[in-house]
Amino acid sequence: MTETPPLDTVLDRTFVECSVLGFQSVLTLLLALACLVLWRRQQGAVFLTWSAAWTVYVVRLACMSAFLVRRDMVWLFLHQTTSALSALLLLAAALQFSRGFRPRPVHALAIPLAVAWGWVTIYGIGDMMVAGVSATLLLSAVTIWTGIVFWRARTWVDTAATRVLGVVFILWGVHHLDYPLLRGFGAAVLYGVFVDVLVLFAIGLGMLFFVLAGQRHRLEARSAELEQLTRVLLRVQEDERRRIARDLHDEAGQVLTAAKIALELDGRTDAARLVGRALDQVRDVSNLLRPSALDDLGLAPALRTLVEDFAARTRLAAALDVDELRGPLPHDVEVAVYRVVQEALTNVARHAGASTVRASVRTHDRVVEIQVEDDGRGLTGAAAPGTGWLGMRERLAALGGQLVVEAGAAGGVHLAARIPLGEPA
C-alpha cells in the first residue's frame, strides 16, 4: 500500500512564498505603470518619481524571491541595495509633493551610497538580523514620512484621497516594523505579502481619487475663470452697444434728420419720406442696441416701451406685468433683465408662431423673477432652445442666476429666470 506523502512535501513553502511575491510584484508593477501614464498625461513630475520607486520595489521583490530559491548572498545584497533605492525614491516623491523638490545631478550620488550601504550590511557586518532590521527601519521611516506628507496636504488639497493615502502610508510604514518579529516565527513573507497587497490596492485607489480630485479642482478653477471672462465680455459688449447706439443716434440720426428737413423744404416729399423711413430704422436699431429709456427712465419704463414696440411691430397681443421695483437695481442686473425679456420676445416673434405673449418681472425676497409665456407651437422644431437661450443662460450664470425653459400651460413655451440681488448694503 502506497503511503500518502506529507503535506509539506506536496506544498513546498518556497514555491508558495515565491508565488505570493510574484503576485505582489504584478500589482506593484501595475501601480508603477499607472503612475507612468499619469506622468505622461502631465499630472506632475511626482508621478514619474513614484513610478521609478515602484519599479525598483518590484526589482526588490524579485531579488527576495531569487534569494529564497538560490540562497545566494548576492541576491540578498541586491535586495538590500534596492530596498535603499526604493526608500530614497519614495522620499524624493514625498519631497516633490510637499515642497516642490527637483532632482539634481548631485542626487545621483544616492545610487553608489545605496550600493555601499548594501555591501556593508551584507558583507561587512555579515549579520542577517542587522541587515534586515536596518533595511526595515529605513523603509518604515520613509513610508511613514510619505504618509505624514499626504496627511498634511489635506490643508491645501482638502480631499478624502489625501487623508486616505496619509493613513495608508503611515500604517504601511508601521507594518514594516513587524518584520523582525515575524521573521522569528517563520511567517514574515506570507503575512507581509498579504498586508502589502491590501496596502497596494488602497494606494492605487487613493492615487486614482487624488488625481480625480485634482482634476475637479482644476475644472472648478477653470470654470471660475470662464465665468469671470464671461462677465467681462458681457460688460464690454454692453459698452460697445452703448457706443454704437449713441453714434447712430447722435451722428447718423442727426444727418438723416437734417437731410429729411432739407428735402421737405425743397418740396421733394417722396425723397423726404424715404429718408424718414431710413431715420426710423436707424432709431430702431439704436434702440435695440441700447434702449435710451433704460438709461434715462429706468428698468420698468424701458420694459413697457419694449413690449409696446414689440406688439406694434409684430401685431401680437403682448402684455407686461411689472411691479414697481423697490429701489434701484444694480446696473448689470437691469441690463440682464432687459436682455432676457428682449431675447424671449424675439424668439416668440421668430419661431413660436404664437398669437399672444405675456411677460412679468417681479422682485421677491431679494430675487428678481422673470417669466415669459406664449401660446405658440412649443418646444418643437424651430422653437427648440437655440443659441439665443444659451446666451441668456450665460448672462444669468454670470450674475449667479438661473434660467428654465419648459412647456407652457397654454401649449407654448414658458421661460422662467431668477437673478439673486444679494444682501442689501
C-alpha positions in Angstrom: 0.0 0.0 0.0 1.5 3.3 -1.1 1.7 6.0 1.7 0.4 9.5 1.1 3.3 11.9 1.1 3.3 14.5 3.8 1.6 17.8 3.1 4.8 19.8 3.4 6.4 17.8 0.6 3.4 18.5 -1.7 3.1 22.2 -0.9 6.6 23.5 -1.0 6.9 26.5 1.2 9.5 28.2 -1.0 7.2 27.8 -4.0 4.3 29.4 -2.1 6.4 32.3 -0.9 7.7 33.0 -4.4 4.2 32.8 -5.8 2.8 35.3 -3.4 5.8 37.6 -4.0 5.2 37.3 -7.7 1.6 38.3 -7.2 2.7 41.3 -5.2 5.2 42.1 -7.9 2.5 42.2 -10.6 0.3 44.6 -8.5 3.3 46.8 -7.8 4.2 46.9 -11.5 0.7 47.9 -12.4 0.9 50.7 -9.9 4.2 51.8 -11.5 2.7 51.7 -14.9 -0.3 53.7 -13.7 2.0 56.4 -12.3 3.9 56.5 -15.5 0.7 57.0 -17.5 -0.3 59.8 -15.1 3.1 61.5 -15.6 2.8 61.2 -19.4 -0.6 62.9 -19.1 1.1 65.8 -17.3 -0.2 65.1 -13.9 3.1 66.1 -12.3 6.7 65.0 -12.1 6.0 63.4 -8.7 4.2 60.6 -10.6 7.4 59.8 -12.6 9.3 59.5 -9.3 6.6 57.3 -7.9 6.7 55.1 -11.0 10.5 54.7 -10.6 10.1 53.9 -6.8 7.5 51.2 -7.5 9.6 49.8 -10.3 12.7 49.5 -8.1 10.4 48.0 -5.5 9.4 45.3 -8.0 13.1 44.6 -8.5 13.5 44.3 -4.7 10.7 41.7 -4.6 12.4 39.8 -7.4 15.7 39.7 -5.6 13.9 38.5 -2.5 12.4 35.6 -4.5 15.8 34.8 -6.0 17.4 34.6 -2.6 14.6 32.3 -1.3 15.3 29.9 -4.2 19.1 30.1 -4.5 20.2 31.2 -1.0 23.0 33.2 -2.6 24.2 36.2 -0.7 24.4 38.2 -4.0 20.6 38.3 -4.2 20.4 39.4 -0.6 22.9 42.2 -1.3 20.8 43.3 -4.3 17.7 43.1 -2.2 19.4 45.3 0.4 20.5 47.8 -2.3 17.1 48.0 -4.0 15.4 48.5 -0.6 17.5 51.6 0.0 16.9 52.9 -3.5 13.1 52.4 -3.4 13.1 54.1 0.0 15.1 57.1 -1.3 12.8 57.4 -4.3 9.7 57.4 -2.1 11.4 60.1 0.0 12.1 62.1 -3.2 8.5 61.8 -4.2 7.3 62.9 -0.8 9.6 66.0 -1.0 8.4 66.7 -4.5 4.8 66.5 -3.4 5.2 68.7 -0.3 8.0 71.2 -1.2 8.4 71.1 -5.0 11.7 69.2 -4.7 13.5 68.9 -8.0 16.1 66.2 -8.6 19.6 67.4 -9.5 22.7 65.6 -10.8 24.2 65.6 -7.3 21.4 63.4 -6.1 22.6 60.6 -8.3 25.2 60.0 -5.6 22.4 58.2 -3.7 22.9 55.2 -6.0 26.6 54.5 -5.0 25.7 55.2 -1.4 22.9 52.7 -1.5 25.3 50.1 -3.1 27.9 50.8 -0.4 25.2 50.5 2.4 24.1 47.2 1.0 27.7 45.9 0.8 28.5 47.0 4.4 25.3 45.4 5.9 25.6 42.1 4.0 29.4 41.5 3.5 30.8 43.9 6.1 28.7 43.2 9.2 27.6 39.8 8.0 24.6 39.7 10.4 21.3 38.8 8.7 19.3 40.3 11.5 21.2 43.6 11.4 20.8 43.8 7.6 17.1 43.1 7.8 16.4 45.5 10.7 18.4 48.3 9.1 16.5 48.0 5.8 13.2 47.7 7.6 13.9 50.8 9.6 14.8 52.8 6.5 11.7 51.7 4.6 9.5 52.3 7.6 10.8 55.8 8.3 10.4 56.9 4.6 7.0 55.3 4.3 5.7 57.0 7.4 7.2 60.3 6.2 5.3 59.9 3.0 2.1 59.3 4.9 2.7 62.4 7.1 3.2 64.5 3.9 -0.1 63.3 2.5 -1.9 63.9 5.8 -0.6 67.4 6.0 -1.6 68.0 2.4 -5.2 67.9 3.4 -4.8 71.6 4.5 -4.3 72.7 0.9 -5.8 69.8 -1.1 -8.8 69.1 1.1 -9.9 65.7 -0.4 -10.6 62.3 1.1 -7.9 60.9 -1.1 -5.1 62.8 0.7 -6.4 61.6 4.1 -6.7 58.0 2.9 -3.3 58.0 1.4 -1.8 59.5 4.5 -3.3 56.9 6.8 -2.4 54.0 4.4 1.2 55.0 4.1 1.6 55.5 7.8 0.1 52.1 8.6 2.3 50.6 5.9 5.3 52.1 7.5 4.3 50.7 10.9 3.7 47.3 9.3 7.3 47.3 8.0 8.5 47.3 11.7 6.9 43.9 12.4 9.3 42.1 10.0 12.0 41.3 12.6 9.3 39.8 15.0 7.5 37.7 12.4 10.8 36.5 10.8 11.5 34.6 14.0 8.1 32.8 13.7 8.7 32.0 10.0 5.6 34.0 8.9 7.3 37.1 7.6 6.8 36.5 3.8 3.3 35.2 3.7 1.8 37.6 6.3 3.8 40.5 4.9 2.7 40.0 1.3 -0.9 39.7 2.4 -0.8 43.1 4.1 1.3 44.6 1.3 -1.3 43.5 -1.3 -4.1 45.2 0.7 -1.9 48.3 1.0 -1.1 48.4 -2.7 -4.8 48.2 -3.6 -5.5 51.1 -1.2 -2.6 53.2 -2.5 -3.7 52.6 -6.1 -7.3 53.6 -5.4 -6.1 56.6 -3.3 -3.9 57.9 -6.1 -6.7 57.5 -8.6 -9.1 59.5 -6.4 -6.3 62.0 -5.7 -5.9 62.6 -9.4 -9.6 62.9 -9.9 -9.8 65.4 -7.1 -7.0 67.4 -8.7 -8.8 67.4 -12.0 -12.0 68.5 -10.3 -10.2 71.4 -8.6 -8.6 72.4 -11.9 -12.0 72.2 -13.6 -13.6 74.4 -10.8 -10.8 76.9 -11.2 -11.2 76.9 -15.0 -15.0 77.4 -14.6 -14.4 80.3 -12.3 -12.1 81.9 -14.8 -14.6 81.3 -17.6 -17.4 82.9 -15.5 -15.2 85.9 -14.9 -14.3 86.1 -18.6 -18.0 85.9 -19.4 -18.8 88.8 -17.1 -16.0 90.9 -18.7 -17.2 90.1 -22.2 -20.8 90.9 -21.4 -19.7 94.2 -19.9 -17.6 95.0 -23.0 -20.4 94.0 -25.2 -22.9 96.3 -23.5 -20.3 99.2 -23.6 -19.8 98.6 -27.3 -23.6 98.5 -27.9 -24.0 101.8 -26.0 -21.2 103.4 -28.1 -22.7 102.2 -31.4 -26.2 103.2 -30.4 -25.0 106.7 -29.3 -23.1 107.1 -32.6 -26.2 106.1 -34.6 -28.5 108.4 -32.6 -26.2 111.4 -32.5 -24.4 111.3 -35.8 -26.4 109.2 -38.3 -29.7 110.3 -36.8 -28.8 114.0 -36.9 -27.6 113.8 -40.5 -30.7 111.9 -41.7 -32.9 114.4 -39.8 -31.2 117.3 -41.4 -31.5 115.7 -44.9 -35.2 115.0 -44.3 -35.9 118.6 -43.3 -33.9 119.9 -46.3 -35.8 117.7 -48.7 -39.2 118.7 -47.3 -38.3 122.4 -47.6 -37.2 121.7 -51.2 -40.6 120.1 -51.9 -39.2 116.7 -52.6 -41.7 114.9 -50.3 -41.1 111.4 -51.8 -37.4 111.6 -51.1 -38.1 113.0 -47.7 -40.4 110.1 -46.9 -37.6 107.6 -47.9 -35.2 109.4 -45.7 -37.8 109.4 -42.9 -38.1 105.6 -43.2 -34.3 105.2 -43.0 -34.3 107.5 -40.0 -36.9 105.3 -38.3 -34.8 102.2 -39.0 -31.7 103.8 -37.6 -33.6 104.7 -34.4 -35.0 101.2 -34.1 -31.5 99.7 -34.5 -30.1 102.2 -32.0 -32.9 101.3 -29.5 -32.3 97.6 -30.0 -28.6 98.0 -29.3 -29.1 100.1 -26.2 -32.5 101.5 -25.3 -32.3 105.1 -24.2 -35.2 104.6 -21.8 -33.1 102.1 -19.8 -30.6 104.8 -19.0 -32.9 107.8 -18.9 -36.1 106.4 -17.2 -35.2 103.1 -15.5 -36.0 99.4 -16.0 -39.8 99.4 -15.6 -40.5 102.1 -18.2 -37.9 100.6 -20.6 -39.6 97.2 -20.4 -43.0 98.8 -21.0 -41.6 100.6 -24.1 -40.0 97.3 -25.3 -43.3 95.4 -25.0 -45.4 98.2 -26.6 -42.9 98.4 -29.6 -42.9 94.6 -29.9 -46.7 94.5 -30.1 -46.9 97.3 -32.6 -44.2 95.7 -34.8 -45.4 92.1 -34.7 -49.1 92.7 -34.3 -49.2 90.1 -31.4 -51.2 90.6 -28.3 -48.4 91.3 -25.8 -48.9 92.1 -22.1 -46.4 93.1 -19.4 -46.8 92.8 -15.6 -44.0 94.6 -13.8 -44.1 95.7 -10.2 -42.6 99.0 -9.1 -39.1 97.9 -8.1 -38.2 99.0 -4.7 -35.0 101.0 -5.0 -32.6 101.0 -8.0 -31.3 97.6 -9.1 -27.6 97.1 -9.9 -26.8 98.2 -13.4 -25.7 94.7 -14.5 -29.0 93.2 -13.2 -31.1 95.8 -15.0 -29.3 95.1 -18.3 -29.7 91.3 -17.8 -33.4 91.6 -17.1 -34.0 93.7 -20.1 -31.9 91.5 -22.4 -33.7 88.3 -21.2 -37.1 89.8 -21.9 -35.9 91.2 -25.2 -34.4 87.8 -26.3 -37.5 86.0 -25.2 -39.8 88.3 -27.2 -37.5 88.0 -30.2 -37.7 84.1 -30.1 -41.5 84.3 -29.9 -41.7 86.5 -33.0 -39.3 84.4 -35.0 -40.1 80.8 -34.0 -43.1 80.4 -31.8 -46.0 81.1 -34.2 -47.9 82.5 -31.3 -50.8 84.9 -31.1 -50.3 86.1 -27.5 -47.4 86.5 -25.2 -47.3 87.6 -21.6 -44.2 88.8 -19.6 -43.8 89.6 -15.9 -41.0 90.9 -13.9 -41.2 91.0 -10.1 -38.9 91.2 -7.1 -39.4 88.8 -4.1 -37.0 88.1 -1.2 -34.1 89.8 -2.9 -34.6 87.9 -6.1 -35.7 89.2 -9.4 -38.1 86.8 -11.1 -38.8 86.9 -14.9 -41.4 84.9 -16.7 -42.4 85.0 -20.3 -45.0 82.6 -21.8 -46.6 82.3 -25.2 -49.3 80.1 -26.8 -47.2 79.1 -29.8 -46.1 75.7 -31.1 -44.0 74.8 -28.0 -40.6 73.2 -27.8 -40.6 71.5 -31.2 -38.8 72.2 -34.4 -37.5 75.7 -34.8 -38.9 76.7 -31.4 -36.5 74.5 -29.6 -33.8 76.2 -27.4 -31.0 77.7 -29.5 -28.0 80.0 -29.3 -30.2 82.9 -28.1 -31.3 81.0 -25.0 -27.7 79.7 -24.4 -26.6 83.3 -24.4 -29.3 84.2 -21.9 -28.1 81.3 -19.6 -24.5 82.6 -19.8 -25.6 86.1 -18.9 -27.7 84.9 -16.0 -25.0 82.5 -14.8 -22.5 85.4 -14.7 -24.8 87.0 -12.1 -25.5 83.8 -10.2 -28.9 83.4 -11.8 -30.8 80.5 -13.4 -32.9 80.0 -16.5 -35.5 77.3 -17.0 -37.3 76.8 -20.4 -40.2 74.3 -20.4 -43.6 73.7 -22.0 -46.2 76.3 -21.1 -49.7 75.7 -19.7 -51.2 77.1 -23.0 -49.1 74.8 -25.1 -46.4 77.2 -25.9 -43.1 77.9 -24.2 -42.7 79.1 -20.6 -39.4 80.8 -19.7 -38.6 81.4 -16.0 -35.4 83.2 -14.9 -34.2 84.2 -11.4 -31.4 86.6 -10.5 -30.3 87.0 -6.9 -29.7 90.5 -5.7 -27.5 89.6 -2.7 -27.7 91.2 0.7 -28.7 94.8 0.9 -26.0 97.3 1.6 
